[in-house]
Each structure stands twice: as C-alpha cells, then as structure tokens.
Amino acid sequence: MKPTVKTIADQPSWVIRSDEVELAVTRLGGQMAPVSFYRRSRAPVRPYYISPWQGEGLKIDDPVLVPLRGDFFCLPFGAPSEFRGRRHDCHGESATRQWTCEGVERSGGMTTLTLSMSDRTLGGRVLKMLGLVDGQNVVYCRHVLEGFSGRAPLAHHATLAMPTRQRSVHVATSPKRFCATFPMPGGDPADGEYSCLAPNNRFKSLSRVPTIWREPAFADCATHPARKGFVDIVACVNSRSRTPAWTAATFADAGFVWFSLKDAAVLPTTMLWMENHGRHSAPWNGRNCCLGLEDICAFFSLGMAASVRPNALSRAGVPTAVRFDPRKATVVNYIQGVVKVPRGFGKVRTVRFAPGKATFVSTTRKSVTAPVNHEFLRS
C-alpha cells in the first residue's frame, strides 16, 4: 500500500491518516509536519512548527534548515563536528538526506508508514516507522538502527510553533535529577544572535534559571514564548522510573496539551531550545518563534565529538552517546500526542499511567485522560 504524496510548504511529503490524525513527513530529512490531531473536529490541533522560509528560494548552507519543521530523528545529534576523520553535518544524515518509502501497512486499526535510508557517514541503515492508531491522537515513532558500530549521540527534535501571546504556553516534565544551562556562552551578537541565560549553571527548577543580568537575575523557562529577542538552551536530566518519562506543554489559549513519552534509559535528557526572535542571520532574519522540546542522548547540542568524549554530563553519570553493536539492531521508541483540556486547566503537575492510557493532572487539580499505548516504549 502506498501513501499519498503531496508537496507541503515547499517539500515533497508522504501523508498518512487515521480517523483522528493526519500526518505528513518530508522526503528530505524525514521531518514530520504538519500533523493534524482531532483532524475531523471543529478545532483540529496542529502544534508543530514549520520554518517561514519555505518557498522563498533562499540559498541555505545548513542542510537541516532546508526543510526545517516539526519532529525529526537526529543521528548524530548536534552541531557540525569533525570526529575521527569524518565530517558530520548538523543533526546528521537522518535529518538532512532523502528517505525511501517502503510502504504503508494497515492492520488491526493501526496505520504504519515505513521509511528507510542508508547512512553513508556512519555506515548503517535506518528504518523509520510512524504509526497511527484509530481512536487515538498519538503518533508512535520507532527508529531501528542496523549495522552501526562505535558510539554516537542521537535525539528526537520535536519543535512546536509558539502562539503570539507571550507566556501562554506552560511546560512541565517528569521528575528531574538536575537541569543545566548551556555549558558555554550562547549567541554571539557579532553574528546577530542573542542569549540571556548564564552559561554553565546547574539548577533545580525551570521556573528559576540564572541569567546574565543582575536584574532580573532569574528567568522563568517554564512559560513560553518569553524573553523576546533572545534564543537560549537548557537541558533537564530525567530521573529514571518504571513509568515513562514525559514532557507536557499546555497551550492555554488553544485548549490542548502536547506531550511526549519516552524511556529515560534510552533518551536520558530533555533539551529546551527557546527561539524567540533571537537570530538575525539568514535565513532566520529575526522572525522565528518556536520551542524545541528535544529528547536526547547527547551533550547538549554540541555534536558528535563533544558527546562521545568525556564531558560534564557524562562525568555526572548521564549517558551522552549510544553504543552500537553491528550484530544487533538498536531500537529507539518514542511517543508524541495531543489531548484537549478544559479552560483553566493550567500547567501539568503529574501524569498517571494505567494500561493503555495516561491521565494528565494539572496544578489546578483538573485532569484529562488520553488513550495511549505507552507500553510501546519498552516493546
């Protein structure tokens, strides 16, 4: 069975549907957006970001920026770097090269799109499987990595579009060991990039992050968009648990929560890329407002060399690269979804898991339950 093929925001894309969700993924880079949850309702939810330069015909040097949108799988994750005689582009070939469609399977109320690519730099093969289940507003992501050897950082790079109203999106995560700001000074104003968080600091709460200023000395990185004119990065190291680790973003005005679920043993860190009109070089041109909620096994976004070598996180016992066995496939399972919430729901305080469902409980003591097969994460 073949998927529908459409050109969406300048990129040829494969499209699949369930009764609740329509999903598009680009041929170039395997980047997933747009995704319409509750697609047949009066108010479909389309949470993912699509870069504004699509269709402008710009010459873009960084290949990951050409289709930039939504969620994509990064191998290796992070900035361009040279390691052991090999040059790795930003976020790797899985986010920048052409994928091949292996087909669509429909079975037992589940629709699965399978894509593949051969990684010329790292020397392995990647299978991407995106699944939709009837009756659920959830995307099940599975990446199967075959024939790779050595170590490399990897990640899911979910990027959400931000609303116009400042501080109207509230982010929460499952329990954390600690959080940290970027290990070195961020944006360089000489290059048209501006950051405001104090580098190389550890902290406990996203609501109180050290800044470079005396006043305000702390920033609230749990509410977005905020600090217009700046771009910053923080990382949260997840505590391990028998239940899934989670990130939840409440869109107060639109009345929904976007969430991701993962196994923290595989993706131990959640990195927030907070882009609020803070980059002025091309193609950004000061116009981008998005929030990356990126689940990673890496040393921030510093790339292959920095993640494989000893670093501040690995010395604290946090894995920053995955070790591959060429005789055995490495599987990365990941879940993303949306649940609509009532007015006044507020920030997510906790998530309770039961077989086949997750209940999101807010700081205002309201709760909503979403059908989701979270058991998939450990399958």
C-alpha positions as CSV (number, residue, x, y, z in Angstrom):
1,M,0.0,0.0,0.0
2,K,1.4,3.4,-0.9
3,P,0.9,6.7,1.0
4,T,-0.4,9.9,-0.5
5,V,2.3,12.2,-1.8
6,K,1.9,15.9,-1.6
7,T,4.2,19.0,-1.7
8,I,3.6,20.8,1.5
9,A,5.4,24.0,2.4
10,D,7.8,23.5,-0.5
11,Q,8.7,19.9,0.5
12,P,7.5,16.7,-1.2
13,S,5.9,14.7,1.7
14,W,4.3,11.4,2.4
15,V,0.9,11.6,4.1
16,I,-1.0,9.0,6.1
17,R,-4.2,9.2,8.1
18,S,-6.2,7.5,10.8
19,D,-9.7,8.5,12.0
20,E,-8.2,11.1,14.3
21,V,-4.8,12.1,12.9
22,E,-3.3,13.2,9.6
23,L,0.5,13.1,9.4
24,A,2.9,14.4,6.8
25,V,6.6,13.6,6.7
26,T,9.1,15.1,4.3
27,R,11.1,13.0,1.8
28,L,14.1,15.3,2.5
29,G,15.2,14.8,6.1
30,G,12.2,12.7,7.3
31,Q,10.8,15.8,9.1
32,M,7.3,15.3,10.5
33,A,4.9,18.3,10.0
34,P,2.2,19.3,9.6
35,V,0.3,16.9,11.9
36,S,-3.4,17.5,12.4
37,F,-4.7,15.9,15.7
38,Y,-8.5,15.7,16.2
39,R,-8.5,16.2,12.4
40,R,-12.2,15.8,11.9
41,S,-13.3,18.1,14.7
42,R,-14.3,21.7,14.5
43,A,-10.9,22.7,16.0
44,P,-8.1,20.5,14.7
45,V,-4.8,20.9,16.6
46,R,-1.7,21.5,14.5
47,P,1.1,22.0,17.1
48,Y,4.3,21.7,15.0
49,Y,6.4,24.5,13.7
50,I,7.2,25.0,10.0
51,S,10.1,27.4,9.2
52,P,8.9,30.6,7.5
53,W,11.5,30.5,4.6
54,Q,9.8,27.6,2.9
55,G,9.1,28.6,-0.8
56,E,11.4,31.7,-0.6
57,G,14.1,30.1,-2.8
58,L,16.9,31.1,-0.4
59,K,20.4,29.6,-0.6
60,I,20.7,27.8,2.7
61,D,24.1,26.4,3.7
62,D,23.0,24.3,6.6
63,P,21.1,21.3,5.1
64,V,18.9,20.6,8.2
65,L,17.4,24.1,7.8
66,V,16.2,23.5,4.2
67,P,13.0,21.6,5.2
68,L,13.1,22.6,8.9
69,R,9.8,21.6,10.6
70,G,8.1,19.5,13.3
71,D,9.9,16.5,14.7
72,F,12.8,14.6,13.2
73,F,15.3,12.0,14.2
74,C,18.9,13.1,14.6
75,L,21.9,10.8,14.2
76,P,24.3,12.1,15.2
77,F,22.5,14.9,17.2
78,G,24.0,18.3,17.4
79,A,26.2,20.9,15.7
80,P,28.5,20.0,12.8
81,S,31.7,18.4,14.0
82,E,34.8,16.5,12.8
83,F,35.4,13.2,14.5
84,R,37.9,10.5,13.6
85,G,38.4,11.9,10.1
86,R,34.7,12.1,9.4
87,R,32.7,15.3,9.0
88,H,29.2,15.2,10.4
89,D,26.6,17.7,9.3
90,C,24.2,19.3,11.9
91,H,21.9,16.6,13.2
92,G,23.2,14.0,10.7
93,E,22.1,12.4,7.5
94,S,18.8,11.1,9.1
95,A,17.7,14.8,9.3
96,T,19.1,16.1,6.1
97,R,19.1,13.4,3.3
98,Q,16.5,11.7,1.2
99,W,14.4,8.9,2.6
100,T,12.9,6.0,0.7
101,C,9.3,4.9,1.3
102,E,9.0,1.2,2.0
103,G,5.2,1.4,2.1
104,V,2.1,1.7,4.4
105,E,0.6,-1.2,6.3
106,R,-2.9,-1.2,7.7
107,S,-3.6,-3.8,10.4
108,G,-5.8,-4.1,13.5
109,G,-6.8,-0.4,13.5
110,M,-3.2,0.8,13.1
111,T,-1.7,2.5,10.1
112,T,2.1,2.4,9.8
113,L,4.3,4.2,7.3
114,T,7.8,2.8,7.0
115,L,10.7,4.7,5.5
116,S,14.4,3.8,5.1
117,M,17.8,5.3,4.4
118,S,21.4,4.2,4.3
119,D,23.8,6.4,6.4
120,R,26.9,6.9,4.3
121,T,28.9,8.7,7.0
122,L,28.3,6.3,9.9
123,G,27.9,3.2,7.8
124,G,24.5,1.8,8.9
125,R,20.8,1.6,7.8
126,V,17.9,3.4,9.5
127,L,14.3,2.3,9.4
128,K,11.7,4.9,10.4
129,M,8.2,3.7,11.4
130,L,5.4,6.2,12.1
131,G,2.2,4.6,13.4
132,L,-1.3,5.9,14.0
133,V,-3.9,4.1,16.0
134,D,-7.7,4.6,15.4
135,G,-9.3,6.4,18.3
136,Q,-6.0,8.0,19.5
137,N,-4.5,11.4,19.0
138,V,-1.0,9.9,19.2
139,V,2.0,9.3,16.9
140,Y,4.1,6.2,17.6
141,C,7.7,6.6,16.4
142,R,10.2,3.8,16.0
143,H,13.7,4.0,14.6
144,V,15.6,0.8,14.0
145,L,19.3,1.3,13.6
146,E,21.1,-1.6,11.8
147,G,24.8,-2.2,11.1
148,F,26.1,0.8,13.1
149,S,29.2,0.5,15.3
150,G,31.0,2.7,17.8
151,R,29.2,5.4,19.7
152,A,27.1,8.4,18.7
153,P,24.6,10.9,20.1
154,L,21.0,10.7,18.9
155,A,17.7,12.5,19.5
156,H,14.2,13.3,18.6
157,H,13.9,17.0,17.7
158,A,10.3,17.9,18.3
159,T,9.7,21.6,17.6
160,L,6.4,23.4,18.4
161,A,5.0,26.6,16.9
162,M,4.5,29.3,19.5
163,P,1.4,31.5,19.8
164,T,1.6,35.3,19.6
165,R,0.6,35.9,23.2
166,Q,3.7,35.8,25.4
167,R,3.8,33.4,28.3
168,S,0.7,31.5,27.3
169,V,2.4,28.0,27.0
170,H,3.4,26.2,30.1
171,V,6.0,23.4,30.1
172,A,6.4,20.6,32.7
173,T,8.4,17.5,32.8
174,S,8.6,14.3,34.8
175,P,10.9,14.3,37.8
176,K,14.5,15.5,37.1
177,R,17.9,14.8,38.6
178,F,19.0,18.3,37.7
179,C,18.9,20.9,35.0
180,A,21.7,23.0,33.4
181,T,22.2,25.9,31.1
182,F,24.4,25.7,28.0
183,P,28.0,25.0,29.0
184,M,29.4,28.0,27.3
185,P,28.2,31.5,26.3
186,G,25.4,31.2,23.8
187,G,24.7,33.5,20.9
188,D,27.3,35.9,19.5
189,P,25.9,39.4,18.9
190,A,28.5,39.9,16.2
191,D,26.7,37.1,14.3
192,G,23.3,38.6,15.0
193,E,22.4,36.1,17.8
194,Y,21.5,37.0,21.3
195,S,21.2,34.8,24.5
196,C,20.4,35.8,28.1
197,L,20.9,32.8,30.3
198,A,24.1,32.5,32.4
199,P,26.2,29.6,30.9
200,N,27.4,26.5,32.8
201,N,25.0,26.7,35.7
202,R,23.0,23.9,37.3
203,F,19.6,24.5,38.8
204,K,16.6,22.6,40.0
205,S,13.5,24.3,38.5
206,L,12.7,25.6,35.0
207,S,10.9,28.4,36.7
208,R,14.1,29.8,38.2
209,V,17.1,29.8,35.7
210,P,20.1,32.1,36.2
211,T,20.5,34.9,33.7
212,I,23.5,37.1,32.7
213,W,21.9,40.1,34.4
214,R,21.7,41.4,37.9
215,E,18.0,42.3,37.3
216,P,16.2,40.1,36.6
217,A,18.7,37.6,38.0
218,F,16.5,34.6,37.1
219,A,14.2,33.7,34.2
220,D,11.1,31.5,34.0
221,C,11.9,28.9,31.3
222,A,8.7,27.0,32.1
223,T,6.5,29.6,30.3
224,H,6.7,30.5,26.6
225,P,7.2,32.4,24.5
226,A,9.3,34.7,26.7
227,R,12.3,37.0,26.5
228,K,11.6,38.3,23.0
229,G,14.8,38.9,21.1
230,F,16.7,36.0,22.6
231,V,17.5,32.4,21.9
232,D,18.6,30.1,24.7
233,I,19.1,26.4,25.5
234,V,18.7,24.5,28.8
235,A,18.8,20.8,29.5
236,C,16.9,18.7,32.1
237,V,18.3,15.3,33.1
238,N,15.4,12.9,33.7
239,S,15.1,10.7,36.7
240,R,14.7,7.0,35.8
241,S,11.4,5.4,36.7
242,R,9.3,2.3,35.9
243,T,6.8,4.6,34.2
244,P,7.6,6.7,31.1
245,A,9.4,9.9,31.3
246,W,7.3,12.8,29.9
247,T,7.2,16.3,28.8
248,A,4.0,18.3,28.5
249,A,3.3,21.7,27.0
250,T,-0.1,23.3,27.9
251,F,-1.4,25.7,25.2
252,A,-3.7,27.7,27.5
253,D,-5.5,29.8,24.8
254,A,-5.9,26.9,22.3
255,G,-7.0,24.4,25.0
256,F,-4.7,21.5,24.5
257,V,-1.7,19.7,25.9
258,W,1.1,18.4,23.6
259,F,3.0,15.6,25.2
260,S,6.0,13.3,24.6
261,L,6.7,10.0,26.3
262,K,10.0,8.1,26.3
263,D,12.2,5.6,28.1
264,A,14.7,7.7,30.1
265,A,17.2,4.9,29.9
266,V,17.4,5.5,26.1
267,L,16.9,9.3,25.9
268,P,18.0,10.5,29.3
269,T,17.8,14.3,28.8
270,T,15.2,16.8,27.6
271,M,16.7,19.9,26.0
272,L,14.7,23.1,25.5
273,W,15.6,25.2,22.5
274,M,13.8,28.5,23.2
275,E,13.8,30.6,20.0
276,N,12.0,33.9,20.3
277,H,13.2,36.1,17.5
278,G,16.8,35.9,18.8
279,R,18.7,35.1,15.5
280,H,19.1,37.7,12.8
281,S,21.4,36.0,10.3
282,A,19.9,34.4,7.2
283,P,17.5,32.5,6.9
284,W,16.3,33.3,10.4
285,N,16.2,37.1,9.9
286,G,14.8,37.7,13.4
287,R,11.4,36.2,12.5
288,N,11.4,32.8,14.2
289,C,9.4,31.9,17.3
290,C,9.4,28.2,18.2
291,L,10.1,25.9,21.1
292,G,12.2,22.7,20.7
293,L,11.3,20.1,23.3
294,E,14.1,17.7,22.3
295,D,14.6,14.3,23.9
296,I,18.3,13.4,23.5
297,C,21.2,11.2,24.4
298,A,23.9,13.8,23.9
299,F,26.0,16.6,25.5
300,F,23.6,19.4,24.8
301,S,23.7,20.3,21.0
302,L,27.5,20.3,20.8
303,G,27.7,17.4,18.3
304,M,29.5,14.1,17.8
305,A,32.9,14.8,19.2
306,A,31.7,16.6,22.4
307,S,29.1,13.9,23.1
308,V,31.4,10.9,22.6
309,R,34.3,12.3,24.6
310,P,34.1,12.8,28.4
311,N,32.1,15.8,29.3
312,A,30.3,17.5,32.2
313,L,27.2,15.3,31.9
314,S,28.9,12.0,31.3
315,R,31.1,12.7,34.4
316,A,27.9,13.1,36.3
317,G,26.7,9.7,35.2
318,V,24.4,10.9,32.4
319,P,24.8,9.0,29.1
320,T,25.6,11.3,26.2
321,A,26.1,8.8,23.4
322,V,24.6,5.4,22.4
323,R,27.0,2.4,21.9
324,F,26.1,0.3,18.8
325,D,26.6,-3.4,18.3
326,P,26.8,-4.0,14.5
327,R,25.4,-7.6,15.1
328,K,22.3,-6.3,16.8
329,A,19.8,-3.6,15.9
330,T,19.3,-0.6,18.2
331,V,15.7,0.4,18.6
332,V,14.5,3.9,19.7
333,N,10.8,4.1,20.5
334,Y,9.1,7.4,21.2
335,I,5.5,8.7,21.5
336,Q,4.1,12.2,20.8
337,G,0.5,13.2,21.1
338,V,-2.2,15.8,22.0
339,V,-5.1,15.9,24.4
340,K,-7.7,18.6,24.6
341,V,-8.1,20.2,28.0
342,P,-10.8,22.4,29.6
343,R,-10.5,26.1,30.2
344,G,-8.3,26.9,33.3
345,F,-6.5,23.5,33.1
346,G,-3.1,25.1,33.7
347,K,0.3,23.5,33.8
348,V,0.6,19.7,34.1
349,R,1.7,18.6,37.6
350,T,1.9,14.9,37.1
351,V,1.0,12.1,34.7
352,R,-0.6,8.9,35.9
353,F,-0.3,5.7,33.8
354,A,-2.6,2.8,33.6
355,P,-2.8,0.1,30.9
356,G,-3.5,1.8,27.6
357,K,-4.0,5.3,29.0
358,A,-2.3,8.3,30.5
359,T,-4.1,10.8,32.8
360,F,-2.7,14.4,32.9
361,V,-3.3,16.1,36.2
362,S,-2.8,19.9,36.4
363,T,-1.8,22.3,39.0
364,T,-5.4,23.5,39.2
365,R,-6.4,19.9,40.1
366,K,-8.2,19.3,36.8
367,S,-7.4,16.1,34.9
368,V,-7.9,14.6,31.4
369,T,-7.2,11.1,30.2
370,A,-5.8,10.2,26.8
371,P,-5.8,6.7,25.3
372,V,-2.2,5.9,24.6
373,N,-0.3,2.6,24.4
374,H,2.6,3.7,26.5
375,E,3.7,0.1,26.8
376,F,5.1,0.6,23.2
377,L,8.1,2.4,24.6
378,R,9.6,-0.8,26.0
379,S,8.4,-3.2,23.3
